[in-house]
Amino acid sequence: MLPLLLNVATRSYISLFEEWANGDGCSVKACNDRWLGDSTCLADSMEKIHHGMIHWKVPDFVDIDCKWKVNTLLNLLLSALVERLILVPPP
């Protein structure tokens, strides 16, 4: 069977429906992976990445009640980005 070849327009259309699945978030690098559903990388939006944060995973931004640590996020990121981030269900 010949491999199915998709033209650029078809691939672009399919990519409209792609989604990142965070799962439990333990393998998603919070600062460096593009997990917000577009090309946004948190590190690109941060003036300074604190030592050790480069290794943080998405659950490091979630408290013991399984809610986003909004105050922590607001200290690190622009409020517009935090508003987008908290729309993503926490892992």
N, C-alpha and C positions, 0 to 999 in steps of 0.2 A: 504494500500500500504506500502511495506517495505521501510524504509529510504534508500536512496542511500549511500552506503559506498564507499569512495574513498581510494585507497591505497596510500601509501606515495609517490610513483613515480608520480602518477596522480596529487596529491596536489602540488608537487614541480613544475610540468609542468604548472599548472594553475597559480601558484604564479609568474611565469615569466611575465605574462601579467597583473598583478595587478598594479594599479596606485593610488596614493594619489590624491584626488581632493581637492585643496585648496579653491575653491570657492572665496569668498571675503576675506578669510584669517582671519576674525575677531575672529574665534574660535580656530585658530591654534596658539599654544604657540611657538613663534619663536625660543626660545632657547631650549625648552625641548621636543617638538614633533619631530618625525622623518618624516619630510615633503619633503625631497629632493629626494625621490624615492628609497632610500635604507635604511640601518640601521644607517645612519648618523644623529647624534643629535648635533646641533651647540654648546651646552653647553660642550660637550665632547672635542671640538676643541678650546675652549677658555681658556686662562690662568687664567683670572679673569672675573667673571661676575659682572658687576657694579650693585650697589644697585638699585632695581626697574626693572632691565632688565629681571628678572625672570618672570615678568608679561607682557612683551612685546608680542604683536601679530605680525604676518607677516606684516600687513600694516604699522607697525612702522618702517620698513625698506624701505618704499616706499615714494617718495617725492610727492609734489602736482601735478607734471606732470605725475604721474603714472609710474615713473621709479625707479629702485632700487637706494638706497642711497649708491652708490659704495664707496665713500670716508669713510663714516661711517662704512660700512662693512669691508673695508680694515684695519681700525683701531682696529677692534675687532677680525677678523678672519685671517687665513692663506690665502694668495692670491690664492692658488690652490682651496680652498673651495669657495672663492668668485667667481672665474671663473665658477665653477659648478653652484653656486646659481643663477647667473645672466642669465643662460640659461633657468631657470624656468620663465615662463611669470609672471610678477607681478600681484597681485590681483587687 
